[in-house]
Amino acid sequence: MTDQRIASPASGFVAASIAAAALAGLGVQSAVLFAGNHSAGLTLWILLRYFTILTNVLVVVVFGLAAGGLRKPSLLAGTVLSIALVGVVYGLLLHGLVELSGGSAVANALLHDVTPAGSVIWWLALAPKGGLRWRDPLLWALFPLGYLGYALVRGAWEGLYAYPFLDVPALGWLRVAGNAAGLAVCFLACGYLMVWGARSRAGVSGARL
């Protein structure tokens, strides 16, 4: 798959705005944590616990490159799908569990609402979608799957799990596995829907494996 250029200045501007929103959210969240513990190392260690943070870092990098004019449709689509997962999971499973205010509320809105919604809208309206393959969703799933393994190992080691639906001591392995499987099915289903939509729009016929 070859790199492709952004089709219009508007596309690059929106991509840059999304990257800036993600970077701002990461900066505000980092500042809030640092104000509480006064340790850069501890702040970074806490941040790296969360899929939200790691995915927004990915958004900063990929959308920053997109704003510069160069990116791959598959990489963009996979990034968009991952950040969309962040927004959906937060909205359905995590919203309201913790009362937020001040900088925490600002960071939460940027990382869980603005970047997921903006990324999806940008992909639907402005992103190039040519060349997406039916196997791409399986490749995109490697990122959240890798995080799942990391989160479970780290949670068992620390005794503190990033998300309540992954809390093995509280839920048991069977329920955690069921939660993970449900999220995986939804992720892959949305990924295949993205590929189908892109290929249908491009008038691609047949399967290219």
C-alpha atoms as one frame of an Amber mdcrd trajectory, in Angstrom:
protein
   0.000   0.000   0.000   1.420   3.347  -0.981   1.302   6.628   0.895  -1.281
   9.116  -0.257  -1.518  12.872  -0.023  -4.247  14.815   1.702  -6.848  15.845
  -0.854  -7.480  19.381   0.384  -6.114  22.038   2.737  -9.283  21.656   4.805
  -8.480  18.005   5.439  -4.994  18.873   6.662  -6.282  21.670   8.863  -8.883
  19.454  10.518  -6.339  16.684  11.029  -3.986  19.173  12.689  -6.813  20.439
  14.914  -7.615  16.900  16.059  -3.948  16.220  16.817  -3.791  19.506  18.749
  -6.897  18.607  20.764  -5.412  15.227  21.692  -2.092  16.845  22.622  -3.861
  19.464  24.734  -5.836  16.788  26.545  -2.681  14.819  27.251  -0.940  17.952
  28.481  -3.762  18.954  30.815  -4.094  15.430  32.211  -0.335  15.260  32.781
  -0.372  18.599  34.586  -3.236  17.505  36.839  -1.445  14.300  37.811   1.900
  16.026  38.313   0.280  18.605  40.593  -0.855  15.750  42.810   2.343  13.733
  43.035   5.166  16.125  41.974   6.943  13.293  40.170   7.393  13.229  36.401
   8.224   9.528  36.486   5.182   8.591  38.526   2.968  10.772  36.351   4.183
   9.009  33.210   3.765   5.582  34.842   0.159   6.369  35.763  -0.644   7.730
  32.317   0.704   4.641  30.583  -1.826   2.510  32.448  -4.700   3.671  30.238
  -5.781   2.760  26.718  -7.256   6.254  26.430  -3.840   7.838  26.891  -1.976
   5.462  24.589  -4.567   5.854  21.848  -4.560   9.638  22.074  -0.769   9.547
  21.761  -1.311   7.511  18.595  -3.768  10.154  17.376  -1.226  12.919  17.961
   1.403  11.091  15.914  -0.773   9.794  13.066  -2.936  12.884  12.652   0.131
  15.076  12.963   1.621  13.199  10.012  -1.706  13.472   8.204  -1.673  17.233
   8.694   1.756  17.259   7.059   0.275  15.636   4.002   1.504  12.070   4.120
  -0.179   8.952   5.505  -1.581   5.541   4.708  -5.357   4.962   4.542  -5.101
   1.715   6.512  -3.082   3.337   9.293  -5.547   6.205   9.476  -8.581   3.931
   9.550  -7.072   1.754  12.271  -6.236   4.800  14.366  -9.741   6.184  13.934
 -11.287   2.863  14.915  -9.163   2.675  18.074  -9.992   6.203  19.199 -13.652
   5.558  18.395 -13.446   2.555  20.738 -12.180   4.929  23.430 -15.203   7.192
  23.024 -17.778   4.408  22.853 -16.437   2.463  25.836 -16.234   5.615  27.913
 -19.749   6.677  26.977 -21.328   3.261  27.596 -19.297   1.838  30.470 -17.310
   4.522  32.280 -19.160   7.823  32.084 -20.220   9.071  35.499 -18.213   6.581
  37.540 -15.933   9.363  38.787 -16.960  12.957  39.389 -14.550  15.295  37.619
 -13.906  19.019  37.848 -11.378  21.612  36.763  -8.507  20.383  34.635  -9.577
  16.758  34.974 -12.944  17.581  33.400 -11.270  19.491  30.556  -8.834  16.652
  29.839 -11.643  14.110  30.033 -13.721  16.007  27.474 -10.803  16.377  25.085
  -9.583  12.781  25.327 -12.931  10.954  25.505 -15.255  13.196  23.489 -13.514
  15.668  21.200 -10.817  13.465  19.682 -13.036  10.391  19.120 -15.891  12.382
  17.572 -13.584  14.612  15.548 -11.577  11.671  14.247 -14.651   9.753  13.098
 -16.157  12.791  11.382 -12.849  13.572   9.684 -12.478  10.007   8.426 -16.026
   9.896   7.094 -15.865  13.270   5.376 -12.259  13.946   4.423  -9.934  10.963
   4.738  -8.741   8.897   1.760 -10.100   5.376   1.961  -8.679   3.718  -1.118
  -6.902   0.399  -0.798  -8.492  -0.854   2.420  -8.389  -4.647   2.524 -10.611
  -7.205   4.207  -7.708  -8.364   6.354  -7.047  -4.848   7.687  -9.430  -5.079
  10.692  -7.436  -8.054  11.975  -4.272  -5.947  11.784  -6.000  -2.999  13.480
  -7.080  -5.321  16.308  -3.453  -6.011  17.238  -3.202  -2.660  19.049  -6.132
  -3.142  21.470  -5.267  -6.833  21.808  -1.714  -5.953  22.775  -3.045  -3.438
  25.272  -5.354  -6.070  26.772  -2.432  -8.363  27.510  -0.399  -5.492  28.911
  -3.280  -4.246  31.080  -3.964  -7.679  32.564  -0.300  -8.341  33.342   0.225
  -4.885  34.800  -3.015  -5.067  36.770  -2.067  -8.405  38.299   1.376  -7.066
  39.190   0.153  -3.769  40.662  -3.095  -5.035  42.126  -4.784  -2.129  40.334
  -6.619  -2.501  37.023  -7.062   0.374  34.597 -10.751  -0.305  33.949 -13.446
  -1.968  36.064 -14.480  -4.341  33.260 -10.935  -5.772  33.333 -10.759  -6.163
  37.116 -10.040  -9.883  37.450 -10.205 -10.100  41.290 -13.575  -8.348  41.317
 -15.179 -10.049  38.305 -13.292 -13.289  37.783 -11.531 -14.470  34.667 -14.702
 -15.694  32.968 -16.469 -12.334  33.066 -13.336 -10.442  32.074 -12.860 -12.791
  29.134 -16.490 -12.248  28.164 -16.077  -8.482  28.367 -12.943  -8.624  26.237
 -14.592 -10.898  23.687 -17.605  -8.613  23.419 -15.417  -5.578  22.800 -13.361
  -7.527  20.254 -16.462  -8.557  18.300 -17.733  -4.969  18.223 -14.305  -3.670
  17.197 -13.968  -6.137  14.335 -17.562  -5.628  13.205 -17.019  -1.867  12.991
 -13.713  -2.430  11.227 -15.297  -4.606   8.564 -18.093  -2.055   8.191 -15.455
   0.620   7.530 -13.763  -1.547   4.907 -17.085  -2.423   3.271 -18.115   1.226
   3.142 -14.782   2.350   1.734 -14.686  -0.372  -0.914 -18.319   0.178  -1.872
 -17.710   3.891  -2.239 -14.680   3.243  -4.409 -16.603   0.779  -6.530 -14.333
  -2.117  -5.682 -15.753  -5.465  -6.711 -14.686  -8.820  -5.417 -12.268  -9.573
  -2.622  -8.616  -8.635  -2.690  -6.743 -10.575  -0.044
